[in-house]
Amino acid sequence: MDKAYGMGKLREILGSELEEMIFTGDALFPGGDDHPVKQAGVDSIQVTHAGETKRVIERFLES
């Protein structure tokens, strides 16, 4: 199992499509543990730490 599998399960639970989801991760590069999510077609935002993830989420909530 990898994070793409997890995103697929989340998609099933939420009843959403992967194209409607956004993922943040610090290892979106080939070989990184977040890369499978990007390869699965989920829009992804590169972050460097949890605080940056929080700021990304806050920006989406503001819009």
C-alpha positions in Angstrom: 0.0 0.0 0.0 1.1 3.5 -0.7 -0.4 7.0 -0.4 -2.1 6.7 -3.8 -4.0 3.7 -2.4 -5.0 5.8 0.6 -6.2 8.6 -1.6 -8.3 6.0 -3.6 -9.9 4.8 -0.3 -10.5 8.4 0.8 -12.2 9.0 -2.6 -14.5 6.1 -2.0 -15.4 7.2 1.4 -16.1 10.8 0.4 -17.7 9.9 -2.9 -15.4 12.3 -4.7 -13.2 12.0 -7.8 -9.4 12.2 -7.6 -9.6 15.3 -9.9 -11.5 17.1 -7.1 -8.9 16.5 -4.5 -5.6 18.3 -3.7 -2.7 16.7 -1.9 0.2 18.4 -0.1 3.5 16.6 0.4 7.2 17.1 0.9 8.3 14.2 -1.3 6.5 14.5 -4.6 9.7 13.8 -6.6 10.3 10.4 -8.3 11.2 7.9 -5.6 9.6 10.0 -2.8 6.8 8.5 -0.7 4.3 11.1 -2.0 5.1 10.6 -5.7 2.5 7.8 -6.2 -0.3 10.3 -5.4 1.0 12.7 -8.0 1.3 9.8 -10.5 -2.3 8.9 -9.8 -3.4 12.2 -11.1 -4.2 14.1 -7.9 -3.3 17.8 -8.1 -0.4 18.1 -5.6 1.3 21.0 -3.9 4.9 20.7 -2.8 5.5 21.7 0.8 8.6 21.5 3.1 7.0 21.1 6.5 3.7 20.8 8.4 3.4 24.5 9.0 3.5 25.1 5.3 0.7 22.6 4.8 -1.4 24.4 7.4 -0.9 27.7 5.5 -1.9 26.0 2.2 -5.1 24.7 3.8 -5.9 28.1 5.4 -5.6 29.7 2.0 -8.1 27.3 0.5 -10.5 27.8 3.3 -10.3 31.6 2.8 -11.4 31.4 -0.8 
